[in-house]
Amino acid sequence: MKINRMTICYLCNKQTEKSKYGSAHTHLQKTGEQRDFVGAGDGEGYFEQDYRCTTCKAIFTLSTQKINLAWHLRPSDGVEDSL
């Protein structure tokens, strides 16, 4: 059975532990446009922004939505090793 495991750099590993107030580490660069979402009755909204690490190519999404964790590590092509 083939198992794929995502390998990420030390800074990306630490990034997964940050809150929404934690900034992106030095090798994370914004990709794409920021996505703005308007709240339904309360007028409050949130945004999401994608980032890619220039070192290990990991992809993160930063979300300011209250019910989500802030920094989401997403699977991406080219960052998996076969075991």
C-alpha distance (Angstrom), angle and dihedral (degrees) to the residues before:
residue distance angle dihedral
M1 . . .
K2 3.80 . .
I3 3.80 116.7 .
N4 3.78 121.1 -166.0
R5 3.75 118.8 -153.5
M6 3.77 125.5 -171.2
T7 3.78 113.6 -128.0
I8 3.78 118.0 -154.6
C9 3.78 133.7 175.5
Y10 3.81 124.6 -103.6
L11 3.82 93.5 -101.1
C12 3.82 92.3 51.9
N13 3.79 89.8 49.3
K14 3.81 88.7 55.3
Q15 3.82 90.4 44.7
T16 3.81 90.6 64.4
E17 3.81 88.7 63.9
K18 3.81 96.5 54.0
S19 3.78 124.7 106.3
K20 3.80 124.6 -131.8
Y21 3.80 87.4 -87.6
G22 3.82 91.3 57.8
S23 3.78 113.5 100.2
A24 3.80 125.8 -132.4
H25 3.81 115.5 -88.0
T26 3.82 119.1 -109.0
H27 3.82 96.1 -93.0
L28 3.82 96.8 49.5
Q29 3.79 113.7 100.5
K30 3.80 127.0 -172.2
T31 3.79 115.9 -107.3
G32 3.77 124.9 -166.6
E33 3.77 127.2 -9.2
Q34 3.79 126.9 -45.7
R35 3.81 111.7 -101.7
D36 3.82 113.7 -137.5
F37 3.82 120.9 -160.0
V38 3.79 122.0 -166.9
G39 3.79 116.8 -142.1
A40 3.80 119.4 -116.1
G41 3.83 110.8 -123.5
D42 3.77 103.3 -16.0
G43 3.80 95.6 60.5
E44 3.79 91.5 -129.6
G45 3.75 117.1 123.9
Y46 3.76 139.3 174.9
F47 3.77 139.5 -144.5
E48 3.79 138.2 -138.5
Q49 3.80 127.5 -152.3
D50 3.81 128.8 -176.6
Y51 3.82 122.7 -137.1
R52 3.82 132.3 -172.7
C53 3.80 125.4 -157.3
T54 3.80 112.8 -126.7
T55 3.81 90.3 -153.2
C56 3.82 105.7 49.7
K57 3.85 100.5 7.9
A58 3.81 93.3 -123.2
I59 3.80 114.9 158.0
F60 3.80 122.7 -137.9
T61 3.77 131.8 -176.0
L62 3.80 117.5 -151.8
S63 3.80 112.5 -151.9
T64 3.78 126.4 -177.5
Q65 3.81 92.5 -165.9
K66 3.80 108.6 128.7
I67 3.81 96.9 -133.3
N68 3.82 95.5 51.7
L69 3.75 133.2 72.4
A70 3.79 108.4 -104.6
W71 3.82 103.7 -126.1
H72 3.82 115.2 41.9
L73 3.80 118.2 -170.1
R74 3.79 107.5 -146.0
P75 3.79 128.8 -160.7
S76 3.79 112.6 -107.8
D77 3.79 139.2 178.2
G78 3.77 117.1 -91.6
V79 3.80 99.4 23.5
E80 3.78 99.6 89.8
D81 3.77 129.5 97.4
S82 3.77 123.2 -158.2
L83 3.77 115.3 -126.2
